[in-house]
Amino acid sequence: MKKIINTTKAPAPIGPYNQAVLSGNTLYISGQIPMDAETGKLIEGDIKKETDQCMRNLEAILKEAGMTFENVLKSSIFLADMNEFTSVNEVYGSYFNQETAPARETVEVANLPKFVNVEISMIATK
């Protein structure tokens, strides 16, 4: 059985999907873009700030499901420009303990929703 997880502390979905789905003990979090849930505005112009907003959105969803970044098993990072990898990695890494960091892939893509520069999704477990 699945349980839908949504919080007003992360941006509302912009399509026919939910912020996350909990199935058993596993949480599947939809990709988060750098949108501020309070203002509904995109954070733009600084990849570090954009990445931080994605991570704060993910953190809000994890919290709503009773989890933290320590519960994350896998992350997927999608970048509009792989030249931003180092900056994104710096911010992303600040949210994890190196010894317990999740598995991850980072890929460059042609376009992302709303033409943002970064989108991050996660899978976590209790």
N, C-alpha and C positions, 0 to 999 in steps of 0.2 A: 504494500500500500504506500502511496506517496502523499506527502504533505507539502503544500505550497508555502513557501517562505517569502514574505514581502515586508518591507519596512519603509516608512516615510523618510528615514534617515539616509536613504540611497535613492538615486533617480528612479522614477517610475519607468517601466519598460516602454519602449517606443514601437512595439510591435506585438504580435500575438504570442507572447511568452511571459514567464514570471522571472523575478529576480533570482530565485533558487527553488530547487525541489529537493526535499529530503526523502530518501527511499531507504528504509531501515535505519542504519546509522550513517549512511553516506549522503553528503550534501553536494549537489551539483549547482554551482553558481554560474549564472549567465555572465557573459563578458560585460565588464564595466568600462565605460568611457569616462573621460574627465569632465563630468557634468556635476555641478553643485546642486544637490537635492533641494536646498533651501531657496535658491534663486532660480533654478532651472536653466542657468547659463553655463555654457562651456568655458572651461579654463583653457586659455590659448596663449601661445607665444613663448612658453618656457616648458620644455619637455620634462624637467624635474618637477615643476608644479603640476603638470598634467598627470604625471605618473603618481605623484602623491595623492591627487584627488581620486584616481582609480583605486588606489590602495585603501583610502579612507572609505570609499563606497563599499569595497569588498569587506572591510572590517565591520561596517555597520550590518551587513547581511550576515556575516559569521556570528556576530553578537546576537542578532535576532534569533538565530538557530541555536544559541547557547554554546557557541564555539569561539575559538580564537585562531590566530595564525598558526599556533602550535598544532592545530588539528588538520592543517592543510597537507594533503598528500601529493597534489599535482597542480601546477600552474601552467597556463599557456599565455604567452605574451605575443601580441600582434603589433608590429611597428610599421608605420608608413615609410620609415627611413632607417635602415640598419646602422647608419652612421651615428644614430642616437643611442645605440646599445649601451655604451659605457655609462652615460648619464642615467638611463632608465635602470640599469643594473644597480647603480649606486643607491638610488631611492628604494627600489624594490628590496634590495638586500638589507636595508635598515629596518625592515619589518620582521626579519627572521633571525634566528640563532643559526649560525653557520653549521653547527653540528647536527641540527635537526631540520634543516631547510628541506622543502619538498623537492620532488622531481620537477623538471621544467623543460619546456622548449620555448624558443623565441624565434619567430619567423617574420620576415618582411612581406608585406602584402601590398597590392596595388591601391586599394582603398579600404576605408573603414567607415562605419556608420557616422553620418554627419561630417565625414571627411576629417575626423580627428587623427591625431598622430600616434595614439596608443590605445589599446584595449587589452584588458586582462581578465581571464576567467580562471576559476579554481574548482578543485574537487577536494572535499574535506571529509573526515570521519570522526565520530565520537569515540 
